[in-house]
Amino acid sequence: MTVNVHTVHFDADAKLMDHVEKKVAKLSQHHDRIMRVDVFLKLDNVVHQIKDKIAEIRVTIPRHELFVKQSTKSFEESFDLALDSILVQIKKVKEKQLV
């Protein structure tokens, strides 16, 4: 599983990067054929005022590409909500493959 973390228009601190990498590593427990995970962390700028922090996660599984986007006031919360949503999608894909 290849993991890419992209920060758009800012530099993430080590604490945030560790948080993201630890949580993404656990995805392989839910599906053994995950090929790639892309995490995008972005700032939502509205006329030079930082409004929200956006986390997007794209997971590539053979024959499936899953995507989720969340925005809140902190990157950790946005990422955790997005991760929960992507886990639901991964479980649905796995259930359909087993049927």
Backbone torsions as a table, in degrees:
resi	resn	phi	psi	omega
1	MET	NA	123.9	177.4
2	THR	-95.6	131.4	-179.8
3	VAL	-118.7	125.6	176.3
4	ASN	-121.8	126.8	176.7
5	VAL	-113.5	121.0	-178.3
6	HIS	-113.0	129.0	173.5
7	THR	-110.0	126.8	-174.4
8	VAL	-106.2	119.2	176.3
9	HIS	68.1	22.3	173.2
10	PHE	-165.0	165.1	176.0
11	ASP	-108.4	123.5	-178.7
12	ALA	-79.5	145.6	176.9
13	ASP	-80.9	167.4	-175.5
14	ALA	-63.3	-34.3	-179.3
15	LYS	-62.5	-45.1	179.0
16	LEU	-65.6	-43.3	-179.4
17	MET	-63.9	-41.1	177.9
18	ASP	-63.1	-42.5	178.8
19	HIS	-57.6	-48.3	-178.3
20	VAL	-65.1	-47.5	-176.0
21	GLU	-65.2	-39.3	178.4
22	LYS	-63.7	-43.7	-178.3
23	LYS	-69.9	-39.9	-179.1
24	VAL	-66.5	-34.8	179.9
25	ALA	-60.4	-28.2	-179.1
26	LYS	-75.4	-13.0	-179.9
27	LEU	-61.9	-32.4	-177.2
28	SER	-66.2	-16.7	176.3
29	GLN	-71.9	-24.6	-175.3
30	HIS	-93.9	-22.8	177.9
31	HIS	-153.3	126.7	-173.7
32	ASP	-87.0	-4.1	-177.5
33	ARG	-112.3	22.0	176.6
34	ILE	-67.6	123.2	-177.6
35	MET	-92.7	-39.0	-172.5
36	ARG	-151.3	142.9	174.8
37	VAL	-130.2	123.6	175.5
38	ASP	-112.8	127.3	177.3
39	VAL	-117.1	125.7	178.2
40	PHE	-114.7	123.6	175.9
41	LEU	-111.9	121.6	-173.9
42	LYS	-131.5	155.1	171.5
43	LEU	-100.5	131.6	177.4
44	ASP	-90.6	101.4	-178.0
45	ASN	-94.9	127.5	174.5
46	VAL	-120.0	104.4	-179.0
47	VAL	50.1	55.9	175.1
48	HIS	63.0	16.1	173.2
49	GLN	-114.7	122.7	-178.4
50	ILE	-72.6	119.4	-174.5
51	LYS	-100.5	-60.9	-176.9
52	ASP	-132.8	163.7	174.9
53	LYS	-110.9	127.9	-173.1
54	ILE	-109.0	135.1	173.4
55	ALA	-121.3	127.2	176.6
56	GLU	-121.8	137.3	178.2
57	ILE	-127.6	129.2	175.2
58	ARG	-120.9	123.6	-179.9
59	VAL	-115.5	130.1	179.2
60	THR	-109.0	119.2	175.8
61	ILE	-121.3	148.6	179.0
62	PRO	-49.6	126.5	-178.9
63	ARG	69.5	7.9	179.5
64	HIS	-143.1	141.3	170.5
65	GLU	-130.5	116.2	-176.5
66	LEU	-103.1	143.0	-177.6
67	PHE	-142.8	141.0	175.6
68	VAL	-146.3	149.5	-178.6
69	LYS	-138.2	132.5	178.3
70	GLN	-136.1	148.7	175.0
71	SER	-138.9	133.8	176.7
72	THR	-145.5	-164.7	-178.6
73	LYS	-85.6	-10.7	177.6
74	SER	-135.6	149.7	-179.3
75	PHE	-65.4	-40.6	-178.0
76	GLU	-61.1	-45.4	-179.7
77	GLU	-66.1	-43.5	178.4
78	SER	-60.5	-45.2	-178.7
79	PHE	-65.1	-43.6	-179.1
80	ASP	-63.5	-41.6	177.3
81	LEU	-64.4	-41.8	178.7
82	ALA	-64.9	-40.7	179.7
83	LEU	-63.6	-41.4	177.0
84	ASP	-60.4	-42.4	179.6
85	SER	-65.9	-40.5	-178.5
86	ILE	-69.9	-32.9	176.8
87	LEU	-62.9	-39.8	177.0
88	VAL	-61.2	-44.1	179.2
89	GLN	-64.2	-42.5	-179.9
90	ILE	-61.9	-43.3	-179.8
91	LYS	-64.1	-38.5	177.9
92	LYS	-64.3	-42.6	179.5
93	VAL	-63.4	-43.4	-179.3
94	LYS	-64.5	-40.5	177.7
95	GLU	-62.3	-41.0	179.6
96	LYS	-67.1	-33.5	179.2
97	GLN	-70.8	-29.9	-178.7
98	LEU	-78.2	-21.8	-177.8
99	VAL	-77.4	NA	NA
